[in-house]
Amino acid sequence: MEGQRETTTRSSLTALYCFDLDGTLCDSKQIVPSVIKKELSKLLRKNVVVVMSGAPVKQFQTQLLRDFQTPIKGELYIVPTSGASCYKVSKFGNLESLWDIRFNFLDKVHVGGNLVQAIKECLGEFPPAFDDPFEDRDGQITWSALGQTAPLEEKKKWDADKSKRTRIVMRLRELLQDKYQVALGGSTSIDITPKGANKAFALLQLMRYLKPDKTVYVGDDLGTGGNDECVKSVPLVECVSVTGPSETLAKLIRWNE
């Protein structure tokens, strides 16, 4: 990756702090609370901040970047579509692409068809959804079982133990013959990205690019099969597990002291 980096920020860099979005900085599909945005702005004064998610760019703009304090004093990066793309956020919120890995049309047809088959084989039928459960994010195909706009409580209870989606993921990997990255997403979703494109890939790329003194990853789903688990494979990363935005806020306050 190539790109200009601000020497004023680089000279004071102490760490790279990487955060998952939904479940870590905010509840699913909700706006990041203003108090957390304020603490992230403080953290940016001496550190690089990265936010990762399976969400598309437009969702980052709604949930995170809208009303984020500007000018941004430091280096802020967003990593949408589970690592398939990455953007540096300018002082005034404009986005500079570092990489953007996308599916071609044939990939989308192949992945979509096999995803439908796996869901039908494992569940028998599609669960009732509040809107279209399938989403083409260019670098990621996502199935959100209940739809994007489903109430949070409905999402939390539909597959609380992840068993439904785990069966689908295992079957889909068989159908796709491991030619793509297939993983659990948020509370009701499954994400399919190009082979090798995941949060671990993105974090490693950024570590090589930024060369921080230390790297910390904060997520709510670092356990076995979780959508943050893969980052545990990246060397020299301190993984911090949280149960939700309130615990993340407490850690941010402590790190900013």
C-alpha atoms as one frame of an Amber mdcrd trajectory, in Angstrom:
protein
   0.000   0.000   0.000   1.143   3.470  -0.735   0.073   6.866   0.532   1.197
   9.996   2.322   1.228  10.002   6.118   1.273  13.126   8.271   4.665  13.437
   9.939   3.234  15.468  12.834   1.042  12.560  13.848   3.624   9.906  13.092
   6.252  11.425  15.389   3.912  11.127  18.395   2.493   7.679  17.590   2.464
   5.288  20.532  -0.088   2.668  19.498  -2.650   1.497  16.988  -6.062   0.938
  18.568  -8.451  -1.073  16.419 -12.133  -1.392  17.273 -14.952  -3.546  16.003
 -18.074  -1.452  15.272 -21.391  -3.171  16.092 -21.470  -4.630  19.585 -18.248
  -2.845  20.541 -18.574   0.880  19.818 -22.363   0.789  19.455 -25.329  -1.554
  19.416 -26.160  -3.281  16.130 -26.803  -0.765  13.315 -26.997   2.092  15.836
 -25.100   5.382  15.862 -21.927   5.414  17.965 -22.793   7.389  21.131 -21.392
  10.925  21.196 -19.484  10.233  24.418 -17.612   7.372  22.707 -16.874   9.553
  19.662 -15.452  12.154  22.050 -13.157   9.602  23.678 -12.052   8.293  20.260
 -11.117  11.869  19.309  -8.990  12.101  22.453  -7.320   8.779  21.683  -6.443
  10.039  18.197  -4.228  12.795  19.596  -1.325  10.393  20.120  -2.484   7.147
  18.544  -3.851   5.722  15.315  -7.483   4.594  15.526  -8.978   1.972  13.194
 -12.612   0.840  13.099 -13.489  -2.450  11.378 -16.802  -4.028  10.445 -18.612
  -6.083   7.859 -20.666  -2.955   7.207 -20.426  -1.036   3.907 -18.918   2.455
   3.706 -22.317   4.193   3.879 -23.008   2.524   7.212 -19.715   3.814   8.639
 -20.666   7.297   7.496 -24.011   7.034   9.281 -22.928   5.240  12.440 -19.442
   6.656  13.034 -18.394   9.592  10.872 -21.548  11.697  11.027 -21.024  14.379
  13.695 -17.499  13.111  14.405 -15.464  16.020  15.751 -13.586  17.828  12.971
 -10.932  18.677  12.139  -9.784  15.168  13.046  -6.510  15.528  14.932  -4.717
  12.315  14.104  -4.990   9.290  11.838  -8.356   7.575  11.594  -8.971   4.590
   9.307 -12.138   2.650   8.549 -12.163  -0.930   7.300 -15.561  -1.834   5.770
 -16.685  -5.190   4.318 -14.719  -7.300   6.813 -11.308  -6.210   5.518 -11.949
  -6.212   1.768 -11.551  -2.423   1.712  -9.810   0.254   3.756  -9.975   4.049
   3.816  -8.055   6.793   5.552 -10.362   9.509   6.889  -9.111  13.039   6.180
  -9.220  15.899   8.693 -12.644  16.884   7.423 -14.118  13.435   6.858 -13.227
  12.719   3.228 -12.148   9.185   2.397  -8.900   8.119   0.720  -8.901   4.498
  -0.470  -5.946   2.337   0.526  -7.350  -0.847  -1.015 -10.667  -2.077  -2.367
 -11.015  -5.772  -3.257 -14.248  -6.555  -5.112 -16.146  -9.525  -6.482 -16.721
  -9.718 -10.213 -20.190 -10.474 -11.598 -19.600 -14.235 -11.946 -18.321 -14.440
  -8.365 -21.480 -12.739  -7.123 -23.746 -15.131  -9.030 -21.776 -18.169  -7.832
 -21.681 -17.064  -4.199 -25.320 -15.956  -4.146 -26.647 -19.186  -5.623 -24.707
 -21.379  -3.218 -25.658 -19.198  -0.253 -29.355 -19.681  -1.026 -28.827 -23.442
  -1.338 -26.975 -23.650   1.991 -29.679 -21.679   3.809 -32.459 -23.882   2.423
 -30.583 -27.108   3.233 -29.803 -26.054   6.812 -32.984 -24.190   7.802 -35.575
 -25.673   5.472 -36.951 -22.218   4.699 -36.008 -18.568   5.018 -36.975 -16.909
   8.310 -39.404 -13.968   7.971 -37.379 -10.808   7.374 -38.150  -7.142   7.984
 -36.520  -6.192   4.645 -34.339  -7.747   1.939 -31.920 -10.041   3.818 -29.396
 -10.176   0.958 -26.958  -7.330   0.355 -24.314  -6.885  -2.351 -21.526  -4.780
  -0.847 -19.206  -5.232  -3.873 -16.362  -6.680  -1.810 -18.739  -8.705   0.339
 -22.015 -10.607  -0.007 -24.018 -10.487   3.213 -27.079 -12.398   4.344 -28.775
 -10.857   7.393 -31.389 -13.416   8.379 -33.991 -10.943   9.652 -32.994  -8.026
   7.429 -30.994  -4.895   8.155 -33.801  -3.044   9.932 -34.952  -5.807  12.276
 -35.399  -4.721  15.923 -32.297  -5.279  18.043 -34.055  -7.591  20.497 -35.303
  -9.784  17.640 -31.742 -10.020  16.291 -30.272 -10.941  19.662 -32.602 -13.882
  20.243 -32.833 -15.342  16.703 -29.457 -17.138  16.801 -28.072 -16.374  20.247
 -25.885 -19.493  20.331 -24.787 -19.072  16.680 -25.810 -22.655  15.900 -28.093
 -21.834  12.964 -25.521 -19.716  11.166 -22.645 -22.051  12.030 -24.415 -24.892
  10.195 -24.958 -22.654   7.183 -21.341 -21.459   7.200 -19.986 -25.015   7.318
 -22.236 -26.137   4.452 -21.475 -23.040   2.383 -17.732 -23.609   2.757 -18.249
 -27.111   1.376 -20.268 -25.807  -1.572 -17.767 -23.052  -2.371 -14.814 -25.421
  -1.855 -12.925 -22.867   0.267 -12.462 -20.530  -2.701 -13.950 -17.650  -0.696
 -13.854 -16.359   2.877 -17.053 -17.361   4.697 -17.644 -16.202   8.268 -20.239
 -15.219  10.819 -20.992 -11.520  10.754 -23.092  -9.614  13.282 -25.821 -11.106
  15.430 -27.817 -12.563  12.501 -25.548 -12.304   9.472 -23.133 -14.320   7.355
 -20.438 -12.531   5.340 -18.687 -13.844   2.228 -15.584 -12.017   0.993 -12.815
 -12.759  -1.532 -10.368 -15.406  -0.331  -8.021 -14.030   2.306  -9.933 -10.796
   2.868 -10.837 -10.614   6.543 -10.123  -8.533   9.633  -6.817 -10.304  10.286
  -5.612  -9.500   6.765  -6.609  -5.846   7.136  -5.016  -5.450  10.553  -1.759
  -7.019   9.380  -1.685  -4.728   6.337  -2.178  -1.657   8.501   0.467  -2.761
  10.993   2.984  -3.152   8.156   1.979   0.232   6.754   1.890   2.224   9.995
   4.558   0.394  12.045   3.044   1.212  15.459   4.865   0.588  18.737   2.012
  -1.653  19.819  -1.353  -2.801  18.476  -4.554  -3.312  20.460  -7.731  -4.874
  19.063 -11.021  -4.369  20.902 -14.012  -6.548  20.043 -17.123  -8.163  21.492
 -16.851 -11.444  19.580 -13.309 -12.798  20.018 -14.417 -16.261  21.080 -14.453
 -19.428  18.991 -16.396 -18.849  15.774 -16.835 -15.155  16.515 -16.456 -12.471
  13.867 -13.426 -11.025  15.706 -11.697 -14.345  16.341  -9.439 -14.218  13.282
  -7.454 -11.224  14.594  -6.059 -13.463  17.337  -3.899 -15.072  14.648  -2.039
 -11.801  13.988   1.284 -11.699  15.873   1.971  -8.972  18.450  -1.662  -7.923
  18.806  -3.143  -7.430  22.265  -6.773  -8.567  22.045  -9.241  -6.971  24.468
 -12.650  -8.578  24.810 -15.628  -6.403  25.762 -19.297  -7.136  26.335 -20.615
  -3.972  24.714 -20.273  -0.202  24.221 -20.388   0.592  27.960 -17.320  -1.522
  28.664 -15.569  -0.073  25.614 -16.249   3.431  26.913 -14.738   2.562  30.286
 -11.571   1.302  28.613 -11.347   4.384  26.386 -11.585   6.661  29.410  -8.810
   4.710  31.129  -6.561   4.767  28.049  -7.069   8.526  27.736  -6.101   9.286
  31.330
